[in-house]
Amino acid sequence: MARYIFITGGVVSSLGKGLMAASLAALLQARGFKVRIRKFDPYLNVDPGTMSPYQHGEVYVTDDGAETDLDLGHYERFTGVSARQADNITSGRIYRDIIAKERRGDYLGATVQVVPHVTDEIKRFALADTEDLDFVLCEIGGTVGDIEGLPFIEAVRQLRNELGRESFCSVHVTLVPYVSAAGELKTKPTQHSVRELTSLGVQPDVLLCRCEHPLPENERAKIALFCNVRKEAVIPALDASSIYAVPLQYHTEGLDDAVLHHFGLTAPKPDLSGWEDIVDRYQHPEGEVTIGVVGKYVGLPDAYKSLNEALVHGGMANRVKVNIKWIDAELFEAGDDEIVTKLEPMHGILVPGGFGVRGTEGKIASVRFARERKVPFLGICLGMQMACIEGARNTAGIAGAGSTEFGETSEPVVGIITEWMSPEGLQKRGADTDLGGTMRLGAYEAKLSANSHVSAIYGGATSISERHRHRYEVNGAYRERLEAGGLVFSGMSPDGLLPEIVERPDHPWFIGVQFHPELKSRPFEPHPLFSGFIAAALQQARLV
């Protein structure tokens, strides 16, 4: 029988509910329980696929092709449990489905209302497909009191009554700010937040108190008294040196013990040696490298959240510190002097994905620098496409090479995908198709050339599965000319039509991939492309 833990947040946003959910799930998993985490997003977008990275951060893609919240990346990295489309729901998707049912007449003429129709859909999502699980953790986006989040809190209230105490736990993440003028922590914001949640019918069972200074015992007791929870269930949560230290910190403070006590469960102490090893590798590196990430959303690190973590994982695999320098691609459109100044100190250059023409010429210039200076290079999605355009222009003699994404071009080395095979059959798209949910999304197989560099990186594999998120594709008609210029197509779709990986055999480490390897990297299983890239960067650092 599954037990449900609903995680809410109060006072302010960005308190780390996603990391808290992932950490608690990892602790329960380490005690032998089977877990799954779900995310409820109150916004009206159907999914975050069409949202600006500056609005939402990274769009995380699952194996089954769902465009989801970046918190699902934390869930996967901390638990190793692959997320599914059924693990992220938005108000937009709920209302869309309800309106479709109403138009079909499924409600038999009834008045469609928030209660019970919207709340029933939320509850159905929370309870679906959980038969083989011990714990289901459900994170509610936003903060308590947000108007768009009220239906979700109401659904949680109803589930509290329907499931009963033995199967329901409410964990509330709140802020205990430090007022420097007074020289003390203030518990009143937490009290008000809990009061707001309680007024909506949900009494927290566990409080996770985010604070910058240690929470004194008398303040902990005060919070317990005024918020009607056990003192042992008031868990201090101070800032950690790394997100991977959070599970260890929360266990030390008693978070998993408090949750198990609420459910009346006993379990063996968790084996956290793996987490201790990861933190040790992070905190005690034996060297360091500097990686230049040339992108267009560098003003918001969350836009490249999984990429950042995958580079950290590559550093852990090589036991080195990875210094990431976020570089705006548009800077390189001013001239060569800026390129040399910014990129010469780098031990590796990474060009990530993105959409639109802004900054693309700067990315192409970065690829050229990496190729000519023999600096380790990794191009991801748009980064691979820019590597192909750079190769076409500068080594294959195709001066007008471009992408139809950026306008009309006489040499469309990159163009929109019009059709491809998926597990569901032939997929077709046109230039005027809706933007949302119409890309090549999710896990697809790629066939690797024997004796290629990338095959060696994958341990000699000839077939791999990686996650995609793109609308444009390298044009296979240019393969012969690009390969004549030294850019080898070492990975293709199973039907041999869609280029998946390119590499340069005459370069120490030069690889471009159409997929997003960062989405499958884990601290316990660093992705081989990132492990190899950081190893090559470390070798580069030793040469300079």
C-alpha positions as CSV (number, residue, x, y, z in Angstrom):
1,M,0.0,0.0,0.0
2,A,1.4,3.4,-1.0
3,R,1.8,6.1,1.5
4,Y,1.6,9.7,0.3
5,I,3.7,12.7,1.3
6,F,2.5,16.1,0.1
7,I,5.1,18.8,0.1
8,T,4.1,22.5,0.2
9,G,6.0,25.7,0.6
10,G,5.3,29.0,2.3
11,V,6.6,32.6,2.9
12,V,8.6,32.9,-0.3
13,S,9.4,30.9,-3.4
14,S,12.8,29.2,-4.2
15,L,13.1,27.6,-0.8
16,G,14.2,24.3,-2.3
17,K,11.0,22.2,-2.2
18,G,12.3,20.2,-5.2
19,L,15.6,19.4,-3.6
20,M,13.8,18.6,-0.3
21,A,11.5,16.2,-2.1
22,A,14.4,14.5,-3.9
23,S,16.5,14.3,-0.7
24,L,13.7,12.8,1.4
25,A,13.0,10.3,-1.4
26,A,16.7,9.3,-1.5
27,L,16.7,8.8,2.2
28,L,13.6,6.6,2.2
29,Q,15.1,4.7,-0.8
30,A,18.3,4.2,1.2
31,R,16.2,2.6,4.0
32,G,14.8,0.0,1.5
33,F,11.6,1.7,0.4
34,K,10.4,2.0,-3.2
35,V,9.6,5.6,-4.1
36,R,8.3,7.9,-6.8
37,I,8.1,11.7,-6.9
38,R,5.5,13.8,-8.7
39,K,5.2,17.5,-9.4
40,F,2.0,19.6,-9.5
41,D,2.5,23.0,-11.3
42,P,-0.3,25.5,-10.8
43,Y,0.4,27.6,-13.9
44,L,-1.9,27.6,-16.9
45,N,0.6,26.5,-19.5
46,V,-0.1,22.9,-20.7
47,D,3.6,22.2,-20.1
48,P,6.8,24.4,-19.9
49,G,7.8,23.5,-23.5
50,T,7.0,26.9,-25.0
51,M,8.1,29.0,-22.0
52,S,11.2,31.2,-22.1
53,P,14.1,29.8,-20.1
54,Y,14.2,33.2,-18.3
55,Q,10.6,32.5,-17.2
56,H,10.9,28.9,-16.2
57,G,14.4,27.7,-16.4
58,E,15.3,24.4,-18.0
59,V,12.7,22.2,-19.6
60,Y,13.4,18.7,-18.5
61,V,12.5,15.9,-21.0
62,T,11.6,12.3,-19.9
63,D,12.2,9.1,-21.8
64,D,8.6,9.0,-22.9
65,G,8.8,12.5,-24.4
66,A,7.2,14.8,-21.7
67,E,8.4,18.3,-21.4
68,T,8.4,18.9,-17.7
69,D,9.6,21.0,-14.8
70,L,13.3,21.1,-14.0
71,D,12.6,19.6,-10.5
72,L,12.0,16.2,-12.2
73,G,15.7,16.4,-13.0
74,H,16.5,16.6,-9.3
75,Y,14.2,13.7,-8.7
76,E,15.9,11.5,-11.3
77,R,19.5,12.5,-10.2
78,F,18.8,11.8,-6.5
79,T,16.8,8.5,-6.8
80,G,17.8,7.0,-10.2
81,V,14.1,6.5,-10.9
82,S,13.3,7.6,-14.4
83,A,10.5,10.1,-14.5
84,R,7.4,9.7,-16.7
85,Q,4.9,12.0,-18.3
86,A,2.5,10.9,-15.5
87,D,4.8,12.5,-12.9
88,N,4.2,16.2,-13.9
89,I,0.8,17.9,-14.2
90,T,-0.1,21.5,-14.7
91,S,-3.3,23.5,-14.3
92,G,-3.3,24.0,-18.0
93,R,-3.3,20.3,-18.8
94,I,-6.0,19.7,-16.2
95,Y,-8.3,22.4,-17.5
96,R,-7.6,21.3,-21.1
97,D,-8.7,17.8,-20.4
98,I,-11.7,18.9,-18.4
99,I,-12.9,21.2,-21.2
100,A,-12.4,18.4,-23.8
101,K,-14.6,16.1,-21.7
102,E,-17.2,18.8,-21.3
103,R,-17.3,19.4,-25.0
104,R,-17.8,15.6,-25.6
105,G,-20.6,15.6,-23.1
106,D,-18.8,13.3,-20.7
107,Y,-20.3,15.2,-17.7
108,L,-23.9,14.5,-18.9
109,G,-25.0,18.1,-18.7
110,A,-23.7,18.8,-15.2
111,T,-22.2,22.2,-14.3
112,V,-18.5,21.8,-14.4
113,Q,-16.8,23.3,-11.3
114,V,-13.5,23.6,-9.6
115,V,-14.9,21.4,-6.8
116,P,-15.4,18.5,-7.6
117,H,-14.2,18.3,-11.2
118,V,-10.8,20.0,-11.0
119,T,-10.0,18.6,-7.6
120,D,-11.0,15.1,-8.8
121,E,-8.6,15.3,-11.7
122,I,-5.8,16.4,-9.3
123,K,-6.5,13.5,-7.0
124,R,-6.7,11.1,-9.9
125,F,-3.3,12.2,-11.0
126,A,-1.8,11.8,-7.5
127,L,-3.2,8.3,-7.0
128,A,-2.6,6.8,-10.5
129,D,-0.3,3.9,-11.0
130,T,1.1,3.6,-7.5
131,E,0.3,0.0,-6.6
132,D,3.9,-1.2,-6.4
133,L,5.2,1.8,-4.4
134,D,5.9,2.3,-0.7
135,F,6.0,6.1,-0.9
136,V,4.7,8.7,-3.4
137,L,6.0,12.2,-2.8
138,C,3.9,15.0,-4.4
139,E,5.4,18.5,-4.6
140,I,3.0,21.4,-5.0
141,G,4.6,24.2,-6.9
142,G,4.4,27.8,-5.8
143,T,3.6,29.0,-2.3
144,V,0.6,28.5,0.0
145,G,-1.9,31.4,-0.6
146,D,-1.2,31.7,-4.3
147,I,-4.6,31.9,-6.0
148,E,-3.7,29.5,-8.8
149,G,-2.6,26.9,-6.2
150,L,-5.8,26.8,-4.2
151,P,-7.4,23.9,-6.1
152,F,-4.3,21.8,-5.4
153,I,-4.4,22.5,-1.7
154,E,-8.1,21.7,-1.7
155,A,-7.4,18.4,-3.4
156,V,-4.7,17.7,-0.7
157,R,-7.3,18.5,2.0
158,Q,-9.7,16.0,0.5
159,L,-7.0,13.3,0.2
160,R,-6.1,13.8,3.8
161,N,-9.6,12.7,4.8
162,E,-9.9,10.0,2.1
163,L,-6.5,8.3,2.8
164,G,-6.4,8.7,6.6
165,R,-3.5,9.5,8.8
166,E,-1.8,6.1,8.2
167,S,-1.3,6.9,4.5
168,F,-1.0,10.7,4.5
169,C,1.7,13.1,5.6
170,S,2.0,16.9,5.0
171,V,5.5,18.4,4.9
172,H,5.6,22.1,4.8
173,V,8.8,24.0,3.8
174,T,9.1,27.4,5.2
175,L,11.5,30.2,6.0
176,V,13.0,31.3,9.3
177,P,14.7,34.6,8.4
178,Y,17.6,36.1,10.3
179,V,17.2,39.8,11.1
180,S,20.7,41.2,11.5
181,A,19.5,44.4,13.1
182,A,17.9,42.4,15.9
183,G,20.6,39.7,15.8
184,E,18.0,36.8,15.9
185,L,16.0,34.4,13.9
186,K,12.3,35.2,13.4
187,T,9.7,32.5,13.6
188,K,6.7,34.7,12.9
189,P,6.8,34.2,9.0
190,T,6.7,30.4,9.6
191,Q,3.8,30.7,12.0
192,H,1.8,32.8,9.5
193,S,2.5,30.4,6.7
194,V,1.4,27.4,8.7
195,R,-1.7,29.3,9.8
196,E,-2.5,30.0,6.1
197,L,-2.1,26.4,5.2
198,T,-4.2,25.2,8.2
199,S,-7.0,27.7,7.3
200,L,-7.2,25.8,4.0
201,G,-7.8,22.6,5.9
202,V,-4.3,21.1,5.8
203,Q,-2.4,20.7,9.1
204,P,1.4,20.1,8.5
205,D,2.8,17.0,10.1
206,V,6.5,17.9,9.5
207,L,8.1,21.4,9.1
208,L,11.3,21.9,7.2
209,C,12.7,25.3,8.3
210,R,15.1,26.9,5.9
211,C,17.5,29.2,7.8
212,E,20.9,30.8,7.4
213,H,21.9,30.3,11.0
214,P,21.5,27.3,13.3
215,L,18.0,27.1,14.8
216,P,18.2,27.2,18.6
217,E,16.3,24.6,20.6
218,N,14.1,27.3,22.2
219,E,13.1,28.6,18.8
220,R,12.4,25.1,17.6
221,A,10.2,24.5,20.6
222,K,8.4,27.8,19.9
223,I,7.7,26.8,16.3
224,A,6.4,23.4,17.4
225,L,4.1,25.0,20.0
226,F,2.5,27.6,17.8
227,C,2.4,25.4,14.7
228,N,0.9,22.4,16.4
229,V,3.6,19.9,15.5
230,R,6.0,17.7,17.5
231,K,9.3,19.4,18.3
232,E,11.2,16.5,16.7
233,A,9.2,17.2,13.5
234,V,10.6,20.7,13.2
235,I,13.6,20.1,11.0
236,P,16.3,22.9,10.6
237,A,17.5,23.1,7.0
238,L,20.7,25.3,6.7
239,D,22.4,26.1,3.4
240,A,24.6,23.2,2.3
241,S,28.0,23.3,0.6
242,S,26.6,21.3,-2.3
243,I,23.2,20.0,-3.3
244,Y,24.6,16.5,-2.9
245,A,25.3,17.1,0.7
246,V,21.6,17.9,1.4
247,P,20.4,14.2,1.9
248,L,23.2,13.7,4.5
249,Q,22.3,17.0,6.2
250,Y,18.6,16.2,6.4
251,H,19.2,12.8,7.8
252,T,21.5,14.2,10.5
253,E,18.6,16.6,11.4
254,G,16.1,13.8,11.5
255,L,13.9,14.4,8.5
256,D,13.4,10.8,7.5
257,D,13.0,9.7,11.1
258,A,10.2,12.3,11.6
259,V,8.4,11.0,8.5
260,L,8.7,7.4,9.5
261,H,7.5,8.2,13.0
262,H,4.4,9.9,11.6
263,F,3.5,6.8,9.7
264,G,4.4,4.5,12.7
265,L,7.1,2.7,10.7
266,T,10.4,1.4,11.6
267,A,13.2,0.7,9.1
268,P,16.9,0.0,9.1
269,K,19.3,2.9,9.2
270,P,20.0,4.1,5.7
271,D,23.2,3.2,3.9
272,L,24.5,6.6,2.9
273,S,28.1,5.6,2.0
274,G,27.4,6.4,-1.6
275,W,26.4,9.9,-0.8
276,E,29.4,10.3,1.5
277,D,31.7,9.3,-1.4
278,I,30.0,11.8,-3.7
279,V,30.4,14.6,-1.3
280,D,34.0,13.6,-0.6
281,R,34.8,13.7,-4.3
282,Y,33.1,17.1,-4.6
283,Q,34.8,18.7,-1.6
284,H,38.3,17.2,-2.0
285,P,39.2,17.3,-5.7
286,E,42.7,16.4,-6.9
287,G,42.8,19.0,-9.7
288,E,40.6,21.4,-11.5
289,V,39.6,22.4,-15.1
290,T,37.8,25.4,-16.5
291,I,35.0,24.8,-19.0
292,G,33.6,27.6,-21.2
293,V,29.9,27.2,-21.9
294,V,29.0,29.5,-24.8
295,G,25.2,29.9,-24.7
296,K,22.4,32.4,-25.1
297,Y,20.6,32.0,-21.7
298,V,23.7,32.4,-19.5
299,G,22.0,35.1,-17.5
300,L,20.0,32.5,-15.7
301,P,21.9,29.4,-14.6
302,D,18.7,27.4,-14.1
303,A,18.3,27.5,-17.9
304,Y,21.1,25.0,-18.0
305,K,20.5,23.2,-14.7
306,S,21.0,19.6,-15.9
307,L,24.1,20.7,-18.0
308,N,25.6,22.2,-14.9
309,E,25.0,19.1,-12.9
310,A,26.3,16.8,-15.6
311,L,29.6,18.8,-15.7
312,V,29.8,18.4,-12.0
313,H,29.3,14.6,-12.4
314,G,32.0,14.5,-15.0
315,G,34.3,16.2,-12.5
316,M,33.3,13.7,-9.8
317,A,34.2,10.8,-12.1
318,N,37.7,12.3,-12.6
319,R,37.9,13.7,-9.1
320,V,38.5,17.2,-10.3
321,K,36.8,20.5,-9.6
322,V,35.0,21.9,-12.7
323,N,35.0,25.7,-12.9
324,I,32.2,26.7,-15.3
325,K,32.5,30.0,-17.1
326,W,29.1,31.0,-18.6
327,I,29.8,33.1,-21.7
328,D,27.2,35.0,-23.7
329,A,27.5,33.8,-27.3
330,E,26.6,37.3,-28.6
331,L,29.9,38.6,-27.3
332,F,31.7,36.8,-30.0
333,E,29.9,38.5,-32.8
334,A,32.0,41.6,-32.2
335,G,35.3,40.2,-33.4
336,D,38.1,37.7,-33.0
337,D,39.8,39.6,-30.2
338,E,36.9,39.0,-27.8
339,I,36.9,35.3,-28.8
340,V,40.6,34.8,-28.0
341,T,40.4,36.8,-24.7
342,K,37.4,34.7,-23.4
343,L,38.3,31.3,-24.7
344,E,42.0,31.0,-24.6
345,P,42.0,30.2,-20.8
346,M,39.5,27.4,-21.3
347,H,40.4,23.8,-21.0
348,G,37.2,22.7,-22.8
349,I,34.5,24.5,-24.8
350,L,30.8,23.4,-24.7
351,V,28.1,24.8,-26.9
352,P,24.7,23.8,-25.5
353,G,21.2,23.8,-27.1
354,G,18.9,26.7,-27.7
355,F,16.3,28.1,-30.1
356,G,16.4,31.1,-32.5
357,V,19.0,33.0,-34.4
358,R,20.3,35.2,-31.5
359,G,23.9,34.3,-30.7
360,T,24.3,31.6,-33.3
361,E,27.2,33.3,-35.1
362,G,29.0,33.6,-31.8
363,K,28.5,29.9,-31.3
364,I,29.9,29.1,-34.7
365,A,32.9,31.2,-33.9
366,S,33.4,29.3,-30.7
367,V,33.3,26.0,-32.6
368,R,35.9,27.3,-35.0
369,F,38.2,28.3,-32.1
370,A,37.9,24.9,-30.6
371,R,38.6,23.1,-33.9
372,E,41.6,25.3,-34.9
373,R,43.2,25.5,-31.4
374,K,42.6,21.7,-30.7
375,V,40.6,22.5,-27.5
376,P,38.2,19.7,-26.3
377,F,34.8,20.5,-27.7
378,L,31.3,19.2,-26.9
379,G,28.3,20.4,-28.9
380,I,24.8,19.6,-27.8
381,C,21.7,19.8,-29.9
382,L,22.0,23.3,-31.5
383,G,25.7,23.0,-30.6
384,M,26.1,20.1,-32.9
385,Q,24.2,21.9,-35.7
386,M,26.5,24.9,-35.3
387,A,29.5,22.5,-35.5
388,C,28.1,21.2,-38.8
389,I,27.6,24.7,-40.2
390,E,31.1,25.7,-39.1
391,G,32.6,22.7,-40.7
392,A,30.5,23.2,-43.9
393,R,31.7,26.8,-44.2
394,N,35.3,26.5,-43.2
395,T,36.5,22.9,-44.1
396,A,34.0,21.7,-46.7
397,G,33.9,24.8,-48.9
398,I,30.1,25.5,-48.5
399,A,30.3,29.2,-47.9
400,G,26.6,29.8,-47.7
401,A,25.9,27.1,-45.2
402,G,23.1,27.9,-42.7
403,S,19.9,26.7,-41.0
404,T,16.3,27.2,-42.2
405,E,15.5,28.0,-38.5
406,F,17.2,31.4,-39.0
407,G,15.6,32.2,-42.4
408,E,16.0,31.3,-46.0
409,T,19.4,29.9,-47.0
410,S,20.8,28.6,-50.3
411,E,22.7,25.8,-48.4
412,P,20.3,24.3,-45.8
413,V,22.9,22.2,-43.9
414,V,20.3,22.3,-41.0
415,G,16.5,22.2,-41.7
416,I,13.2,21.4,-40.0
417,I,12.3,17.8,-39.4
418,T,9.3,16.9,-41.6
419,E,9.0,13.3,-40.6
420,W,10.6,10.6,-38.5
421,M,9.9,7.2,-37.0
422,S,9.0,7.0,-33.3
423,P,7.7,4.2,-31.1
424,E,4.2,5.4,-31.9
425,G,4.9,5.2,-35.7
426,L,5.6,7.8,-38.4
427,Q,5.6,11.4,-37.1
428,K,5.0,14.3,-39.5
429,R,5.5,18.0,-38.8
430,G,5.3,21.2,-40.9
431,A,6.7,24.7,-40.6
432,D,3.3,26.0,-39.5
433,T,2.7,23.4,-36.9
434,D,2.0,24.5,-33.3
435,L,5.2,25.0,-31.3
436,G,4.1,23.1,-28.1
437,G,4.8,19.4,-28.0
438,T,5.6,19.1,-31.7
439,M,9.4,18.5,-31.5
440,R,11.3,15.2,-31.6
441,L,10.9,14.5,-28.0
442,G,12.1,11.7,-25.7
443,A,14.3,8.7,-26.0
444,Y,15.4,7.5,-29.4
445,E,18.0,4.9,-30.4
446,A,21.1,5.7,-32.3
447,K,23.5,3.4,-34.1
448,L,27.2,4.1,-33.6
449,S,30.0,3.5,-36.1
450,A,32.4,0.7,-35.1
451,N,35.9,2.0,-34.1
452,S,34.6,5.5,-33.7
453,H,35.7,7.7,-30.9
454,V,32.2,8.0,-29.5
455,S,31.7,4.2,-29.6
456,A,34.9,3.9,-27.4
457,I,33.5,6.5,-25.0
458,Y,30.3,4.4,-24.7
459,G,32.4,1.4,-23.8
460,G,32.4,-0.1,-27.3
461,A,28.6,0.1,-27.7
462,T,27.1,0.1,-31.2
463,S,23.7,1.1,-30.1
464,I,22.6,3.7,-27.5
465,S,19.4,5.4,-26.4
466,E,19.3,9.1,-25.6
467,R,16.7,11.9,-25.0
468,H,16.0,14.4,-27.7
469,R,14.3,17.8,-27.8
470,H,14.6,19.6,-31.1
471,R,12.7,20.7,-34.2
472,Y,15.5,21.0,-36.7
473,E,18.0,18.4,-37.9
474,V,21.3,18.2,-39.8
475,N,20.6,17.6,-43.4
476,G,21.9,14.1,-44.4
477,A,22.3,15.2,-48.0
478,Y,25.4,17.1,-47.0
479,R,27.1,14.2,-45.3
480,E,29.5,13.3,-48.0
481,R,30.8,16.9,-48.4
482,L,31.1,17.4,-44.6
483,E,32.9,14.1,-44.1
484,A,35.3,15.1,-46.9
485,G,36.0,18.2,-44.8
486,G,36.9,16.0,-41.8
487,L,33.6,16.0,-39.9
488,V,32.6,12.3,-39.6
489,F,29.0,11.2,-39.0
490,S,29.6,8.5,-36.3
491,G,26.1,8.1,-35.0
492,M,22.9,7.8,-37.0
493,S,19.2,6.9,-36.4
494,P,18.5,3.2,-37.0
495,D,17.0,3.9,-40.4
496,G,20.2,5.8,-41.4
497,L,18.4,9.1,-42.2
498,L,18.9,11.3,-39.1
499,P,22.4,12.3,-38.0
500,E,22.9,11.8,-34.3
501,I,26.6,12.3,-33.6
502,V,29.5,13.9,-35.4
503,E,33.2,13.9,-34.5
504,R,36.6,14.9,-35.9
505,P,39.1,12.1,-35.9
506,D,42.0,14.6,-36.4
507,H,41.1,16.4,-33.2
508,P,42.0,15.3,-29.6
509,W,38.3,15.5,-28.5
510,F,35.7,17.0,-30.8
511,I,32.1,15.6,-30.6
512,G,28.7,17.0,-31.4
513,V,25.5,15.2,-30.4
514,Q,21.9,16.0,-31.5
515,F,20.5,14.6,-28.2
516,H,20.8,15.9,-24.7
517,P,23.1,13.6,-22.7
518,E,23.0,15.8,-19.7
519,L,19.4,14.6,-19.0
520,K,20.6,11.1,-18.2
521,S,23.7,12.0,-16.1
522,R,23.5,11.0,-12.4
523,P,26.0,11.6,-9.6
524,F,26.3,7.8,-9.1
525,E,26.4,7.3,-12.9
526,P,28.1,10.2,-14.6
527,H,27.3,10.2,-18.3
528,P,30.2,8.8,-20.3
529,L,30.3,11.9,-22.7
530,F,30.7,14.2,-19.8
531,S,33.2,12.0,-18.0
532,G,35.2,11.8,-21.3
533,F,34.9,15.5,-21.9
534,I,36.2,16.4,-18.5
535,A,39.0,13.8,-18.8
536,A,40.0,15.5,-22.1
537,A,39.9,18.9,-20.5
538,L,42.1,17.7,-17.7
539,Q,44.6,16.5,-20.2
540,Q,44.4,19.9,-21.9
541,A,45.0,21.6,-18.6
542,R,48.2,19.6,-18.1
543,L,49.5,20.7,-21.5
544,V,49.2,24.4,-20.9
